[in-house]
Amino acid sequence: LRLSTLASVPQPEWSRTLVADRMVPLERVPLLHPDTPLVEALQRVSGSEVQRALVIDDGRLEGILSITDLARALEAGEAATG
């Protein structure tokens, strides 16, 4: 569920709009495992319409990884090595 999608709902429709009406279908959201290499995660997240991925381990949601999270990690890595 993207913030921009929620923001596009006119206020008079808020009480009639369901979360399900605005959700991105699960099949369009990348699913990652905690052991996924960062390079692969970056490719998959940046190539998705939602710019996020669900991190799943043993069928359980462990977290949500956004393109912003990945960019910050890359910046921190460059600062630490530079």
C-alpha positions in Angstrom: 0.0 0.0 0.0 1.8 3.1 -1.2 1.3 6.5 0.4 0.8 8.1 -2.9 -2.1 5.7 -3.5 -3.7 6.7 -0.2 -3.1 10.4 -0.9 -5.0 10.1 -4.2 -8.2 9.2 -2.4 -10.5 12.2 -2.1 -11.4 13.0 1.5 -15.1 12.5 1.0 -14.4 8.9 0.0 -12.2 8.0 3.0 -15.0 6.4 4.9 -16.0 4.2 2.0 -12.6 3.2 0.7 -11.1 -0.1 2.0 -7.5 -0.9 2.3 -8.1 -3.8 -0.2 -9.3 -1.2 -2.7 -5.9 0.4 -2.8 -3.5 -2.4 -2.2 -0.8 -3.5 -4.6 -1.5 -7.2 -5.3 1.1 -9.5 -3.6 2.1 -11.0 -6.9 3.5 -7.6 -8.0 5.6 -7.1 -4.8 9.1 -8.6 -4.8 9.7 -11.2 -2.1 13.2 -11.6 -0.7 14.8 -13.9 1.7 17.1 -12.5 4.5 20.1 -14.2 2.7 19.4 -12.3 -0.6 22.6 -10.4 -1.6 22.2 -6.7 -1.5 23.0 -6.3 -5.2 20.1 -8.6 -6.1 17.8 -6.9 -3.6 18.6 -3.5 -5.2 17.9 -4.8 -8.7 14.6 -6.4 -7.7 13.4 -3.4 -5.6 14.4 -0.8 -8.1 12.7 -2.7 -10.8 9.4 -3.0 -9.0 6.5 -0.6 -9.2 6.3 -0.2 -5.4 10.0 0.3 -4.8 9.8 -2.0 -1.8 10.1 -5.7 -1.1 8.8 -8.0 1.6 11.5 -10.0 3.4 10.1 -13.5 4.1 11.7 -16.3 6.1 10.0 -19.6 6.6 6.7 -18.2 5.5 6.9 -15.3 8.0 7.2 -11.6 7.3 10.5 -10.5 8.7 10.6 -6.9 7.3 10.0 -4.5 4.5 12.9 -3.3 2.5 12.6 0.0 0.5 14.7 1.5 -2.2 15.4 4.3 0.4 16.7 1.7 2.8 19.0 0.3 0.2 20.3 3.7 -0.9 21.1 4.6 2.8 23.0 1.3 3.2 25.0 2.0 0.1 25.8 5.5 1.2 26.8 4.3 4.7 29.0 1.6 3.1 30.7 4.2 0.8 31.3 6.5 3.7 32.8 3.7 5.8 35.2 2.6 3.0 35.9 6.1 1.6 
